[in-house]
């Protein structure tokens, strides 16, 4: 069906910085729209077809660039556009929605001074002058006004006599009212509503896929893409199989003093409600790609165990808890267990999958949990924080191709990967071993002092030292290894207080020249990493594809700094990298 829509035309976002809110003039835009609706007859019953019709029309209207403001310019002001569009129809039916009028529209400074809404405000739909030529075969103008009985929709159907007769127009108006009644009846059904592709702009999925997920996740609220590291973590977790998940972590907090189990459960539930990034599940699209499915109203998995007088059983409880793995498709991928050991001692066990958040987020999460416990689970007691979606939205707007070109240039003349164990495979590994190498406080202070003198970071020093060792072990003067960056762009305000998995794994290249001192190597290493800072959003897999070499490395140097003074015992499940 082809109709002609009329809009207010004040699409100021088309011109960055424009503000038309107080500009007087005629901005009205008119443009044709082709709408296709399946099962139109069934939609009159108010069943699911009515909802499908609304969703289809919504998406078709949102697909019009800049709400149609460009049609008039192309049709009448552009020679090439006029030649192409002049012979095409624009629709026999015109429709204009004039908006909603209420007492709130009266400026506050004029209220109570005699300025009130006229009872004849419905007549804001102007009747066309009979001597004017008809612009359409049928012209429909509608508006909503607030009345004592509630909002009221009114419409005027105008038509040229001799083309249509009043009886035919009355029949059309009655059918329109019947369709509106069916839609009103449909929205009262419990399964009415739902998302459409325009509601989830960060992913590209068809309507049928969204509706399939809505059946599986009834409280579906949003769909997000995965970050590169989230994709990698889930891939390795699924590769490891059901018996071992290298990225399932366990935090154990030692609590002193009496702990109210129900109060702690309420705090945990409020924490889950506060952060959408903690409520995600991971589902595959029709093409096999994973997306994050965000649901509202997710219930916190909670257990309270009383081991008073049986403290020796705690180790077994923790071991069993670590082997209870999460299903990525079932939210949430976290749980809380309170273990009471005595009237004044308890252990709070926080299990979660690493795909939900990074180490930076841990003190933020646990700090909020303690504050929510103090507030008896009242989330309004905490200040508002920005969500992980804001970061994903920022990331979607970055220059991916430009970033990959920068990485490809950095590794342009790399001829071989740096593999410490080229014949090794992680496919058969079921666990990892750890070797701790503590440094004395004196040596740590001396290293910090020396790096400050050189103008480099302690992280750069550690990476440089590993590059020298890796070069000796592999016989290469040009080595590559992996590292983790925080992935928290300072361009996003409040990024330090956001919860999610922001970190990213990136390659580091270090070239040792024959004339280099160790200071030269460190300075050049830091300068090269600073030059790539704006491209930290690129994923490792994409970088390796751009370079044309995978894998680039099999060793990894990571650094972290504790951001919390909260007393806790970190019991991580061993991971392989």
C-alpha positions as CSV (number, residue, x, y, z in Angstrom):
1,X,0.0,0.0,0.0
2,X,1.4,3.4,-1.0
3,X,0.5,6.4,1.2
4,X,1.7,9.9,1.5
5,X,2.9,10.9,5.0
6,X,3.2,14.4,6.4
7,X,5.7,15.1,9.1
8,X,6.7,18.2,11.1
9,X,10.0,18.3,9.2
10,X,12.1,19.6,12.2
11,X,14.7,16.8,11.8
12,X,17.4,19.0,13.4
13,X,19.7,16.0,13.8
14,X,20.4,16.1,10.1
15,X,22.4,19.2,10.7
16,X,24.8,18.8,13.6
17,X,24.4,21.5,16.2
18,X,21.1,22.8,14.8
19,X,18.3,23.7,17.3
20,X,14.9,24.3,15.7
21,X,12.9,24.2,19.0
22,X,12.2,28.0,18.9
23,X,12.4,28.7,15.2
24,X,9.3,30.0,13.5
25,X,8.6,28.7,10.0
26,X,7.0,26.1,7.8
27,X,9.2,23.0,8.0
28,X,6.5,20.5,7.1
29,X,7.7,17.5,5.0
30,X,5.6,15.3,2.8
31,X,6.9,12.0,1.4
32,X,5.5,8.7,0.0
33,X,5.8,5.4,2.0
34,X,5.1,1.9,0.7
35,X,3.8,-0.3,3.5
36,X,3.4,-4.1,3.3
37,X,1.4,-6.0,6.0
38,X,0.8,-9.7,6.0
39,X,-2.5,-11.2,7.2
40,X,-4.3,-7.9,7.2
41,X,-7.7,-9.6,7.4
42,X,-6.6,-11.6,10.4
43,X,-5.3,-8.5,12.1
44,X,-8.8,-7.2,12.4
45,X,-9.5,-10.0,14.9
46,X,-6.9,-8.5,17.4
47,X,-4.8,-11.6,17.5
48,X,-1.1,-12.1,16.9
49,X,-1.4,-10.8,13.3
50,X,-2.3,-7.4,14.7
51,X,0.9,-7.2,16.7
52,X,2.9,-8.5,13.6
53,X,1.3,-5.7,11.5
54,X,2.3,-3.0,14.0
55,X,5.9,-4.3,14.1
56,X,6.1,-4.5,10.4
57,X,4.8,-1.0,9.9
58,X,7.1,0.3,12.6
59,X,10.2,-1.2,11.0
60,X,9.3,0.1,7.5
61,X,8.7,3.6,8.8
62,X,12.0,3.6,10.7
63,X,13.8,2.5,7.6
64,X,13.0,5.8,5.9
65,X,16.1,8.0,6.0
66,X,15.8,11.1,8.2
67,X,12.0,10.6,8.5
68,X,11.5,11.5,4.8
69,X,12.9,15.0,4.9
70,X,15.0,14.4,1.8
71,X,12.2,13.4,-0.5
72,X,11.1,17.0,-1.3
73,X,14.7,18.1,-2.0
74,X,15.3,15.1,-4.3
75,X,11.9,15.5,-6.1
76,X,11.9,19.2,-6.6
77,X,15.4,20.7,-6.1
78,X,17.6,18.1,-7.7
79,X,17.6,17.7,-11.5
80,X,18.6,14.0,-11.4
81,X,16.2,13.2,-8.6
82,X,13.4,15.0,-10.3
83,X,13.9,13.2,-13.6
84,X,13.8,9.8,-11.7
85,X,10.9,10.6,-9.4
86,X,8.6,12.8,-11.4
87,X,6.8,9.9,-13.1
88,X,6.3,7.8,-10.0
89,X,3.1,7.9,-7.9
90,X,3.1,9.3,-4.3
91,X,-0.1,7.7,-3.1
92,X,-3.8,8.5,-3.2
93,X,-4.1,8.5,0.6
94,X,-2.4,11.2,2.7
95,X,-2.0,10.8,6.5
96,X,-0.9,13.3,9.1
97,X,-0.7,12.8,12.8
98,X,-0.7,16.2,14.5
99,X,0.4,14.9,17.9
100,X,-1.1,15.1,21.4
101,X,-2.4,18.2,23.1
102,X,-2.7,18.5,26.8
103,X,-2.7,21.0,29.6
104,X,1.0,20.3,30.0
105,X,1.6,22.0,26.7
106,X,0.9,25.4,28.3
107,X,4.1,27.1,29.3
108,X,4.5,27.0,33.1
109,X,4.9,30.8,33.3
110,X,1.4,31.2,31.6
111,X,-0.5,28.8,33.8
112,X,-3.1,30.3,36.1
113,X,-3.1,33.6,34.1
114,X,-6.2,32.7,32.1
115,X,-4.4,30.7,29.5
116,X,-6.2,27.3,29.3
117,X,-6.8,24.7,26.7
118,X,-9.8,25.5,24.5
119,X,-12.6,23.0,24.5
120,X,-12.6,23.4,20.7
121,X,-9.0,22.2,20.5
122,X,-10.1,19.3,18.4
123,X,-10.7,21.9,15.7
124,X,-6.9,22.3,15.4
125,X,-7.3,20.0,12.4
126,X,-8.0,22.7,9.9
127,X,-10.7,22.1,7.2
128,X,-9.4,22.7,3.7
129,X,-10.7,25.6,1.7
130,X,-13.2,24.2,-0.8
131,X,-11.6,26.3,-3.6
132,X,-8.2,24.8,-3.1
133,X,-7.1,21.9,-5.3
134,X,-7.2,18.5,-3.5
135,X,-3.7,17.2,-2.8
136,X,-4.9,13.7,-2.3
137,X,-7.8,11.5,-3.1
138,X,-8.3,11.0,0.6
139,X,-6.6,13.2,3.3
140,X,-6.6,11.9,6.9
141,X,-5.6,14.2,9.8
142,X,-5.5,12.9,13.3
143,X,-4.6,14.2,16.8
144,X,-5.0,13.2,20.4
145,X,-6.4,15.5,23.1
146,X,-6.5,15.0,26.8
147,X,-10.1,15.1,28.2
148,X,-11.6,14.5,31.6
149,X,-12.3,10.9,30.5
150,X,-8.7,10.4,29.3
151,X,-6.9,10.8,26.0
152,X,-9.2,11.0,22.9
153,X,-8.2,10.3,19.3
154,X,-9.9,12.4,16.7
155,X,-9.6,12.4,12.9
156,X,-10.8,14.3,10.0
157,X,-11.3,12.5,6.6
158,X,-11.3,15.0,3.7
159,X,-12.0,14.1,0.1
160,X,-12.9,15.8,-3.2
161,X,-16.5,15.5,-4.1
162,X,-17.0,13.7,-7.5
163,X,-14.0,11.4,-6.8
164,X,-15.3,9.8,-3.6
165,X,-18.7,9.9,-2.1
166,X,-19.5,10.3,1.6
167,X,-20.7,6.7,2.0
168,X,-17.5,5.3,0.7
169,X,-15.4,7.5,3.0
170,X,-17.6,6.6,5.9
171,X,-17.0,3.0,5.2
172,X,-13.2,3.6,5.2
173,X,-13.4,5.5,8.4
174,X,-15.4,2.7,10.1
175,X,-12.9,0.1,8.9
176,X,-10.1,2.3,10.3
177,X,-11.9,2.5,13.7
178,X,-12.4,-1.3,13.6
179,X,-8.6,-1.8,13.0
180,X,-7.8,0.6,15.9
181,X,-10.2,-1.3,18.1
182,X,-8.5,-4.6,17.2
183,X,-5.1,-3.2,18.0
184,X,-6.4,-1.9,21.4
185,X,-7.8,-5.3,22.1
186,X,-4.5,-7.0,21.1
187,X,-2.3,-4.9,23.4
188,X,-4.3,-6.0,26.4
189,X,-3.2,-9.6,25.8
190,X,-0.4,-10.9,28.0
191,X,1.8,-11.9,25.0
192,X,1.4,-8.6,23.2
193,X,4.3,-6.3,22.5
194,X,7.9,-7.3,22.1
195,X,11.1,-6.1,20.4
196,X,11.7,-5.4,16.8
197,X,15.1,-5.1,15.0
198,X,15.2,-1.3,15.5
199,X,15.1,-1.8,19.3
200,X,18.3,-3.8,19.2
201,X,20.5,-1.7,16.9
202,X,23.8,-3.3,18.1
203,X,23.1,-6.6,16.5
204,X,21.6,-7.5,13.1
205,X,18.9,-10.2,13.5
206,X,15.5,-10.7,11.8
207,X,12.2,-10.4,13.5
208,X,11.6,-14.2,13.5
209,X,14.9,-14.7,15.4
210,X,13.9,-12.1,18.0
211,X,10.5,-13.7,18.5
212,X,12.2,-17.1,18.9
213,X,14.4,-15.7,21.7
214,X,11.4,-14.0,23.3
215,X,9.7,-17.4,23.6
216,X,12.8,-18.8,25.2
217,X,13.5,-15.7,27.3
218,X,10.1,-14.2,28.2
219,X,11.6,-11.1,29.9
220,X,14.0,-10.3,27.0
221,X,15.0,-6.6,27.2
222,X,17.9,-6.2,24.8
223,X,20.4,-7.9,22.6
224,X,24.1,-7.1,22.6
225,X,27.1,-8.2,20.5
226,X,30.0,-9.9,22.2
227,X,33.3,-8.2,22.8
228,X,36.3,-10.0,21.2
229,X,37.5,-11.4,24.5
230,X,34.0,-12.6,25.4
231,X,33.9,-14.6,22.1
232,X,37.3,-16.0,22.9
233,X,36.4,-17.0,26.5
234,X,33.2,-18.8,25.4
235,X,35.0,-20.5,22.6
236,X,37.7,-22.0,25.0
237,X,35.0,-22.8,27.6
238,X,33.0,-24.8,25.0
239,X,36.2,-26.4,23.6
240,X,37.1,-27.6,27.1
241,X,33.8,-29.5,27.4
242,X,31.4,-30.0,30.3
243,X,34.0,-31.4,32.7
244,X,36.2,-28.3,32.9
245,X,35.6,-24.6,32.5
246,X,38.8,-22.7,32.7
247,X,37.0,-19.4,33.1
248,X,34.7,-20.1,36.0
249,X,35.9,-18.2,39.1
250,X,35.1,-18.4,42.7
251,X,35.4,-15.6,45.2
252,X,35.2,-16.4,48.9
253,X,34.7,-13.6,51.4
254,X,35.3,-14.1,55.1
255,X,32.6,-12.3,57.1
256,X,32.8,-11.5,60.8
257,X,29.8,-10.7,62.9
258,X,26.2,-12.0,62.6
259,X,25.0,-12.1,59.0
260,X,21.3,-12.1,58.1
261,X,20.8,-14.6,55.2
262,X,17.6,-13.1,53.9
263,X,19.2,-9.6,53.9
264,X,22.2,-10.9,52.0
265,X,20.0,-12.7,49.5
266,X,18.1,-9.4,48.9
267,X,21.4,-7.5,48.5
268,X,22.5,-10.1,45.9
269,X,19.2,-9.8,44.0
270,X,19.4,-6.0,44.0
271,X,23.0,-6.3,42.7
272,X,21.7,-8.5,39.8
273,X,18.9,-6.0,39.1
274,X,21.3,-3.1,39.1
275,X,23.7,-4.5,36.4
276,X,22.2,-5.8,33.1
277,X,25.7,-7.1,32.2
278,X,25.3,-9.7,35.0
279,X,22.0,-10.9,33.7
280,X,23.1,-11.9,30.2
281,X,22.8,-15.3,28.6
282,X,24.5,-16.3,25.3
283,X,22.5,-17.6,22.4
284,X,23.4,-18.4,18.8
285,X,21.8,-16.7,15.8
286,X,20.6,-18.6,12.7
287,X,24.1,-18.0,11.3
288,X,25.8,-19.5,14.3
289,X,27.1,-16.2,15.8
290,X,26.7,-15.6,19.5
291,X,24.8,-12.6,21.0
292,X,24.2,-11.5,24.5
293,X,20.6,-11.9,25.5
294,X,19.7,-9.4,28.3
295,X,16.7,-10.3,30.4
296,X,14.9,-8.4,33.1
297,X,13.6,-10.1,36.3
298,X,16.3,-12.7,36.5
299,X,16.2,-14.5,39.8
300,X,19.5,-14.8,41.8
301,X,20.6,-18.4,42.4
302,X,21.0,-18.4,46.1
303,X,21.9,-21.0,48.8
304,X,22.4,-20.8,52.5
305,X,24.2,-23.6,54.3
306,X,24.5,-23.8,58.0
307,X,27.8,-25.6,58.9
308,X,27.9,-24.5,62.5
309,X,30.0,-27.1,64.3
310,X,31.0,-28.7,61.0
311,X,33.5,-26.3,59.6
312,X,35.7,-29.1,58.3
313,X,33.1,-29.7,55.6
314,X,33.7,-26.2,54.1
315,X,36.5,-27.4,51.8
316,X,34.3,-30.1,50.3
317,X,31.5,-27.5,49.8
318,X,33.8,-25.2,47.9
319,X,35.2,-28.0,45.8
320,X,31.7,-29.2,44.8
321,X,30.7,-25.6,44.1
322,X,33.6,-25.1,41.7
323,X,32.6,-28.2,39.7
324,X,29.0,-27.0,39.3
325,X,29.4,-25.3,35.9
326,X,27.2,-22.6,34.3
327,X,25.3,-23.1,31.1
328,X,26.0,-20.0,29.0
329,X,22.5,-20.1,27.6
330,X,20.8,-19.9,31.0
331,X,21.1,-16.6,32.9
332,X,22.6,-15.6,35.2
333,X,26.1,-17.0,35.0
334,X,26.7,-16.3,38.7
335,X,25.4,-17.4,42.1
336,X,25.8,-16.6,45.8
337,X,26.2,-19.1,48.6
338,X,26.3,-18.0,52.3
339,X,27.9,-20.6,54.6
340,X,27.4,-20.0,58.3
341,X,30.2,-21.3,60.4
342,X,29.3,-19.8,63.7
343,X,26.9,-17.1,65.1
344,X,29.6,-14.5,64.3
345,X,31.4,-16.0,61.4
346,X,30.4,-16.8,57.8
347,X,31.8,-17.4,54.3
348,X,30.2,-15.7,51.3
349,X,30.9,-17.6,48.1
350,X,30.5,-15.7,44.9
351,X,30.7,-17.9,41.8
352,X,30.7,-16.3,38.4
353,X,31.9,-16.8,34.9
354,X,34.7,-14.6,33.7
355,X,32.7,-13.7,30.5
356,X,30.5,-11.4,32.6
357,X,33.2,-9.0,34.0
358,X,36.9,-8.3,34.4
359,X,39.1,-7.9,37.5
360,X,38.5,-4.2,37.5
361,X,34.8,-4.8,38.0
362,X,35.3,-7.1,41.1
363,X,35.7,-4.4,43.8
364,X,32.9,-2.4,42.2
365,X,30.6,-5.4,42.4
366,X,31.5,-6.4,45.9
367,X,31.4,-2.9,47.2
368,X,27.9,-2.5,45.8
369,X,26.9,-5.8,47.4
370,X,28.0,-4.6,50.8
371,X,26.3,-1.3,50.4
372,X,23.1,-3.1,49.3
373,X,23.3,-5.3,52.3
374,X,23.5,-2.2,54.5
375,X,20.5,-0.8,52.7
376,X,18.5,-4.1,53.0
377,X,18.5,-4.6,49.3
378,X,17.2,-1.1,48.4
379,X,18.8,-0.3,45.1
380,X,17.7,3.3,45.2
381,X,20.2,3.9,48.0
382,X,23.1,3.6,45.4
383,X,24.0,6.3,42.8
384,X,23.2,5.7,39.2
385,X,25.9,4.1,37.1
386,X,26.3,3.8,33.3
387,X,25.7,0.3,31.9
388,X,27.9,-1.9,29.8
389,X,25.7,-1.2,26.8
390,X,27.1,2.3,26.6
391,X,30.5,0.8,26.1
392,X,29.2,-1.5,23.4
393,X,27.5,1.4,21.7
394,X,30.8,3.4,21.7
395,X,32.6,0.4,20.4
396,X,30.2,0.0,17.5
397,X,31.0,3.5,16.4
398,X,34.7,3.1,16.2
399,X,36.7,2.8,12.9
400,X,37.3,-0.9,12.8
401,X,38.9,-0.9,9.3
402,X,41.2,2.0,10.3
403,X,42.2,0.3,13.5
404,X,43.1,-3.0,11.7
405,X,45.2,-1.0,9.2
406,X,47.2,0.4,12.1
407,X,47.8,-3.0,13.5
408,X,48.7,-4.4,10.1
409,X,51.2,-1.6,9.7
410,X,52.8,-2.3,13.1
411,X,53.4,-6.0,12.1
412,X,54.0,-5.5,8.4
413,X,57.4,-7.1,8.3
414,X,57.0,-9.8,10.9
415,X,58.0,-13.0,9.2
416,X,57.3,-15.6,11.8
417,X,55.4,-16.1,15.0
418,X,57.1,-16.3,18.4
419,X,56.2,-19.8,19.7
420,X,57.9,-21.0,22.9
421,X,56.3,-24.5,22.5
422,X,55.4,-24.9,18.8
423,X,54.5,-28.5,19.1
424,X,52.2,-28.1,22.1
425,X,48.4,-28.2,22.0
426,X,45.9,-27.0,24.6
427,X,43.2,-29.2,23.2
428,X,44.1,-32.1,25.5
429,X,44.9,-30.0,28.6
430,X,42.5,-30.4,31.5
431,X,44.4,-28.2,34.0
432,X,47.3,-25.8,34.4
433,X,50.1,-25.5,36.9
434,X,51.2,-22.2,38.5
435,X,54.6,-21.1,39.7
436,X,54.7,-18.1,41.9
437,X,57.8,-15.8,41.8
438,X,57.4,-13.2,44.6
439,X,59.6,-10.2,44.5
440,X,60.9,-8.6,47.7
441,X,59.4,-5.2,48.7
442,X,62.9,-3.7,48.4
443,X,63.3,-4.9,44.8
444,X,59.8,-3.8,43.9
445,X,60.5,-0.3,45.3
446,X,63.8,-0.1,43.3
447,X,62.1,-1.2,40.1
448,X,59.4,1.4,40.6
449,X,62.0,4.1,41.3
450,X,64.0,3.1,38.2
451,X,61.0,3.1,35.9
452,X,60.0,6.6,37.1
453,X,63.5,7.8,36.3
454,X,63.2,6.4,32.8
455,X,59.7,7.7,32.2
456,X,58.2,4.3,31.5
457,X,55.7,2.2,33.4
458,X,56.4,-0.9,35.5
459,X,54.3,-2.8,33.1
460,X,56.6,-1.8,30.2
461,X,59.6,-2.9,32.3
462,X,58.1,-6.4,32.9
463,X,57.1,-6.7,29.2
464,X,60.6,-5.7,28.1
465,X,62.2,-8.2,30.4
466,X,60.0,-10.9,29.0
467,X,60.8,-9.9,25.4
468,X,64.5,-10.3,26.1
469,X,64.0,-13.7,27.7
470,X,61.7,-14.8,24.9
471,X,64.2,-13.7,22.3
472,X,66.9,-15.8,24.0
473,X,64.6,-18.9,24.2
474,X,63.4,-18.7,20.6
475,X,66.5,-17.3,19.0
476,X,64.5,-14.3,17.6
477,X,65.4,-10.7,17.7
478,X,61.9,-9.7,16.7
479,X,59.4,-11.3,19.2
480,X,55.7,-11.2,19.7
481,X,53.7,-12.0,22.8
482,X,50.2,-11.3,24.1
483,X,49.1,-8.8,26.8
484,X,45.9,-7.6,28.3
485,X,44.7,-4.0,28.2
486,X,42.0,-2.5,30.3
487,X,39.8,-1.7,27.3
488,X,38.2,1.2,29.2
489,X,38.3,4.2,26.9
490,X,38.6,7.5,28.7
491,X,36.3,9.0,26.1
492,X,33.3,7.4,28.0
493,X,32.5,9.4,31.1
494,X,32.2,7.2,34.2
495,X,34.0,4.3,32.6
496,X,35.9,3.6,35.8
497,X,32.7,2.7,37.6
498,X,31.2,0.5,34.9
499,X,30.8,-3.3,35.3
500,X,31.5,-5.7,32.5
501,X,34.2,-7.4,30.5
502,X,36.2,-4.5,29.0
503,X,39.6,-6.1,28.9
504,X,41.1,-7.2,25.5
505,X,44.0,-9.4,24.5
506,X,46.3,-7.7,22.1
507,X,49.7,-8.6,20.5
508,X,52.9,-6.9,21.6
509,X,55.9,-6.7,19.2
510,X,59.4,-6.0,20.5
511,X,62.4,-5.7,18.2
512,X,65.9,-5.8,19.6
513,X,68.4,-4.0,17.5
514,X,72.1,-4.8,17.8
515,X,72.9,-1.2,19.1
516,X,70.0,-1.1,21.6
517,X,70.5,-0.7,25.3
518,X,67.8,-2.1,27.5
519,X,66.6,1.5,28.1
520,X,66.3,2.0,24.3
521,X,64.2,-1.1,24.0
522,X,61.9,0.0,26.8
523,X,61.4,3.5,25.5
524,X,60.6,2.3,22.0
525,X,58.3,-0.4,23.3
526,X,56.2,2.1,25.3
527,X,56.1,4.6,22.4
528,X,54.8,2.0,20.0
529,X,52.1,0.9,22.5
530,X,51.0,4.5,23.0
531,X,50.7,4.9,19.2
532,X,48.3,2.0,19.2
533,X,46.2,3.1,22.1
534,X,43.3,4.3,20.1
535,X,43.0,0.9,18.4
536,X,42.6,-1.2,21.5
537,X,39.0,-1.9,20.5
538,X,40.2,-4.3,17.7
539,X,39.9,-8.0,18.4
540,X,42.9,-10.4,18.4
541,X,41.4,-12.7,15.8
542,X,40.7,-9.8,13.4
543,X,44.2,-8.4,14.0
544,X,45.8,-11.8,13.1
545,X,43.7,-12.0,10.0
546,X,44.7,-8.5,9.0
547,X,48.4,-9.4,9.5
548,X,47.9,-12.7,7.7
549,X,49.5,-14.8,10.5
550,X,47.9,-16.9,13.2
551,X,48.8,-17.7,15.9
552,X,51.3,-14.8,16.5
553,X,52.3,-16.0,19.9
554,X,51.9,-18.6,22.6
555,X,53.1,-16.7,25.6
556,X,51.3,-14.0,27.5
557,X,52.2,-11.2,29.9
558,X,49.5,-9.7,32.0
559,X,49.5,-7.2,34.8
560,X,46.9,-6.1,37.3
561,X,46.7,-3.9,40.3
562,X,44.4,-4.4,43.3
563,X,41.7,-1.7,43.5
564,X,40.1,-2.8,46.7
565,X,41.0,-3.0,50.4
566,X,38.1,-5.4,51.1
567,X,39.3,-8.5,52.9
568,X,38.6,-11.4,50.7
569,X,40.1,-14.8,49.6
570,X,40.4,-15.2,45.9
571,X,40.0,-18.8,44.9
572,X,40.3,-18.8,41.1
573,X,39.6,-21.9,39.0
574,X,43.0,-22.5,37.2
575,X,43.0,-21.2,33.7
576,X,45.2,-21.8,30.7
577,X,46.2,-19.0,28.4
